Amino acid sequence: MYVVYIIYSIKFDRYYVGMSSDFKERLKTHNSGQVKSTKAFRPWDLFHLEEFETRTEARTKEKYLKSATGRRWRKHNLGM
């Protein structure tokens, strides 16, 4: 099982989209400063989570959410 997640930094009003097979552990790495791209914007909280059966499905959704079209979808459907 894989998840695509969106985490949010209240302090900096920023979102981050990612994918993992162990979300709880991945969130810990984001909040402990081990992820270069999110280190400066800690702390992070879960904003949105979707589950997928395969890594391929999850990766496809992650790439979509990171695209310009996906950003528009996030804004319209998730209120971001």
C-alpha positions as CSV (number, residue, x, y, z in Angstrom):
1,M,0.0,0.0,0.0
2,Y,1.3,3.4,-1.0
3,V,0.0,6.9,-0.1
4,V,0.2,10.3,-1.7
5,Y,0.1,13.0,0.9
6,I,-0.1,16.7,1.2
7,I,1.4,18.2,4.3
8,Y,1.0,21.8,5.4
9,S,3.2,24.2,7.4
10,I,1.0,26.6,9.2
11,K,3.9,28.8,10.3
12,F,5.0,29.4,6.6
13,D,1.7,28.8,4.8
14,R,3.3,26.2,2.5
15,Y,2.2,22.8,1.1
16,Y,4.3,19.8,0.1
17,V,3.2,16.8,-1.9
18,G,4.9,13.5,-1.5
19,M,4.5,9.7,-1.7
20,S,5.4,7.0,0.8
21,S,4.7,3.4,1.7
22,D,5.0,4.4,5.4
23,F,3.4,7.8,5.9
24,K,3.9,8.1,9.7
25,E,7.6,7.4,9.4
26,R,7.9,9.8,6.4
27,L,6.2,12.6,8.4
28,K,8.7,12.1,11.2
29,T,11.5,12.6,8.7
30,H,10.0,15.8,7.4
31,N,9.5,17.2,10.9
32,S,13.0,16.1,12.2
33,G,14.7,18.1,9.4
34,Q,16.0,15.1,7.4
35,V,14.3,16.2,4.2
36,K,16.2,19.0,2.5
37,S,13.2,20.5,0.6
38,T,11.0,20.7,3.8
39,K,13.6,21.3,6.5
40,A,13.3,25.1,6.6
41,F,9.5,25.1,6.9
42,R,8.9,22.9,9.9
43,P,6.6,21.8,11.6
44,W,4.4,20.0,9.1
45,D,0.9,18.6,9.6
46,L,-1.2,16.2,7.4
47,F,-3.5,18.1,5.1
48,H,-4.6,15.3,2.7
49,L,-4.0,11.6,2.2
50,E,-4.9,9.2,-0.6
51,E,-4.1,5.4,-0.6
52,F,-3.1,3.4,-3.7
53,E,-2.5,-0.3,-4.3
54,T,0.6,0.1,-6.4
55,R,3.6,2.4,-6.4
56,T,3.0,3.2,-10.0
57,E,-0.6,4.5,-9.3
58,A,0.7,6.6,-6.4
59,R,3.6,8.0,-8.4
60,T,1.2,9.0,-11.2
61,K,-1.0,10.8,-8.7
62,E,1.9,12.5,-7.0
63,K,3.3,13.8,-10.4
64,Y,-0.2,15.1,-11.3
65,L,-0.6,16.9,-8.0
66,K,2.8,18.6,-8.5
67,S,1.9,19.7,-12.1
68,A,0.3,23.0,-13.0
69,T,-3.0,21.2,-13.7
70,G,-2.7,19.4,-10.3
71,R,-2.1,22.7,-8.5
72,R,-5.2,24.1,-10.0
73,W,-7.1,20.9,-9.0
74,R,-5.8,21.2,-5.4
75,K,-6.9,24.8,-5.2
76,H,-10.4,24.0,-6.5
77,N,-11.0,20.8,-4.7
78,L,-9.0,21.1,-1.5
79,G,-9.3,24.8,-0.9
80,M,-5.5,25.3,-0.9
